[in-house]
């Protein structure tokens, strides 16, 4: 398993400090003064990326639906306030902003608020918010004709692809000004077969990867880098809870065939 914070090196692109340019000082903060926005950071990969950015010195605005007063996931820990506190304790600055990215209006209000507070500055956008349809027993391990395929598609594409297009569009002007970076958290499922995952999951991840390549082509002349990040297996709260619930079988079921990505 990878830890969520291991993916933070992917933001060192396009004008941001690279590892070779970092100070050798133990207290070096290569992202000091940078402003980052991470969606879907109550828990999981989004939380880990937010922590990594903060540890490098960045101010991290992070979004999610789970707050101290209300948690979307009843069985999983994590809130945006908790992640923000961790970010601040790691040496950066964490700012929690509740947002349901299924709503374009909430996304618009969120970006407007961030840019108002930062005087229009934004260096990194990490699109990580994703809707995992429920119940899990119907989502995983079933043929598409045995599922509520249209509902699964609608829920995942709304928060898993469409929302990333919306956020990228809203943030593009500020990122062009800073020659910044967009990171779209995707999956090998965009191109490769993985055991147990539904057809709709592959469709959404393929759409997200094409969003990354197509938007990268249009933003390249303006100095903005777009990355499609495939984390693979990560020890998130959801993955660990599933493994505990099923005695490790959840992890085995989610792995690609025989530990390798299956092209067939």
N, C-alpha and C positions, 0 to 999 in steps of 0.2 A: 504493500500500500504506500501511496504518497501521502504526505501531509498537505493540507490546503495551502499552507504558506510557501510551499516549494515552487509555486508557479510565478513568483513575483519577478523573476529575472526577465520575463517577457515584456515588462514595461520599459526596459532599458533600450529603447529604440528612438530613432528620429529626433535627435537633438537633446534627448534626456541623457543624464549621465550614464555611461557604460561602466561595467565592473572595472575595466582597466583604468578608468579615469577617477575611480573612487580614492579617497584619502586612505592611507594605511592606518590612520588613527582608529582605535577601538570605538571612539565616539562619533565616527563619521556619519553624517546624515546626507546621503547623496540626493535625496529628494526634498531637502529642506527648501521651503518656499513654493513647492509645487502643490497644485490643487487637483485632487482626484475625486471622481464620483463613481461609486460602486453600487450597482443595483442588486437586490436580492442578497443582502449581507447579514440577515438575522442569524444565519447558521451556514454550515457547509462551505463550499469552495469560495463563495462570495465573502463570507466572514474571514476565511484564511487570507484571501488576497487583500482585503481591507487592512488586516493586521500587518501583513508584510509591507504594504505601502506606508503605513504609519510608523513602523519600526525604522524605515528608511528616512523618516522625517517629514513625510507629507501631511498636509491637512486633508482628511478623508471624509467626504460627505457620503453617507451610506443610507441605503433605503431598504425597506421591507414592510411587511404588514404586521408582524408580531411586535407588540409593545409590552411594557411591564403590566399594563392593565388588561391586555387582550392578546392571546396567542392563537395563531391560525392552526398550528400543529399541536394538538393536545398531547401527543406522545413524545414529542421531541423538544429538547431545551433550545433556548436561544431567542434573543430579542435584539432589536436595533440598538436599544440603549445599552445593553450588555456589551455588544460589539464596539460601540463608540467608546465606552469606558476602557475597554482593553486597548483600543487604538491610542488613547491618550496616555495610558500607563506605559505603553511601549515607546513613548517618546515623540509621537506625532500629535495630531489633534483629530479626535473623532467627533463627528457631528451627525446625530441620528435624525432622519427625516422620514416619517411614515408616508408610504405611497403604495397604492395598488396600481401596478403597471398595466393592468387590464383596462384602465381608464386613461384615454389620451388626455383628458382634461387634468387629471391628477399629475400626469407626467409633465405636462406643460407648466403647471403651477410649481412643480418641484424644481424644474430647470430654471424658471424665472427667479425663484427664491434663492437658489444657489448662486446664480450669476449676480443677483443684487447684493448678496453678502460678500462676494469676492471681487466686486467691481468689474465683472465681466470676465474674470480669469478662470480658465479651466485647462488643465494639461493632460489629464488622462480620464477617459470614460471606460469603465468596465461593465459590459452588459452581461449580467449573470442571472437575473431574475428568470425563473422557470416554473411553470405549473406542472406538477406531477399529478395526473388524474387519479381519482380514487373510485372504487377500492383497488388496492394494489393486486389483490387476487384475480381481478378481472383485467387489469392493465397488463400484467406480465404473464407470459407463458401460454397465451391463447391465440388462436388464429383470428385474423381480422374479421372474418365473417361471423365469428362467435362473440364479438365485442360490440360495444356502442362506439363503433369506429368514428362516426361523425362527431360525436361529443368529445371523444379523446383528441381528435384533430383540432377541433375548435379551441379547446382549453389550452393545448400545448402551443398551437400556433399563435394564439392571442398573447400568451405570456411565455415566450420561448423563441419567437421569430419576429412577429409584427411589432411587438413592443421595442425590440432592439432597433428596428428601422426607425420607429418614432423617436427614440432617445438619440440615436445617431443624427437624425435630421435636426432635432432641436439643439444639439450640442455642437454641430459642425462649425458654425460661424466662430464660436469661441475657440475651438480646437484649431481652426485654420489660423487664427491670430497667434496662437502659441506654438504652432507646428507640433501639435500633440499626437496622442495615440488613442486609438479605439481598440479595445480587446473584447471580442465576442467569445464567450465561453461556450464551446460547442462539444463535439464528441466524435470518436471514430465512427459512430453510427451514421454520420453523414455520407460515408462512402463504403463502409464495410458492414458485414453481417455480424451480429452479436447475439448469442443464444438467449432466448427468453424475452427479448424486447419486441414490442409491437410494430407493425408496419407504420403507424402514424408517427412514432418516435423517429424512425429513419427519415421520413418525409420532412419533418420539422428541422432536423439537424442538417439535412441536405440544403434546405432553403436558407438556413442560417449561414452555412459555409459559402453559398453563392452571394448572399448579402455581403459577406466579408470581402470576397474577391472583386465583386462588381463595384462596391463602394471604395475599395482600395484604389482601383484604377482611376476613379473620378477624383479622389482626394490626393493622389500622389503629386500632381502638379502644384498643389498648395502646401506640400510639405507635411501632410498628415499620414501617419502609418496606421493601417488596419490589420489586426491579427485575429485569426481564428484559432483559438486555443483548445486543444484536445487533452483534457487532463487524464483520461483513463480512470483506473481504479483509485479512489481517494478515500481515506478514513474519515468520512464525514459522520455527523450524528445519525443521519438516516441509514447509511450503510452499516454502521456498527449496531444500531438498534435492530436492523433486519437480520444481521448475523446472529445476534443474541437470541432473537425470537425464534429463529429456525435452526439453532445449533450449528451455525456456519454454512448451512445449505444455501442461504440467500446469496452469500458471496460467490459460491461455486456457480450458482445459476446465472449470475450476472457476468461472469467471466466469459470472454470469447472462447470458442471451442478449443479444448486442449491447451488453453493458455495462450492461444494465438488468434489474431484476427482472421476471420474466415472470408475469403473473397468469393466463395461460391454461393 
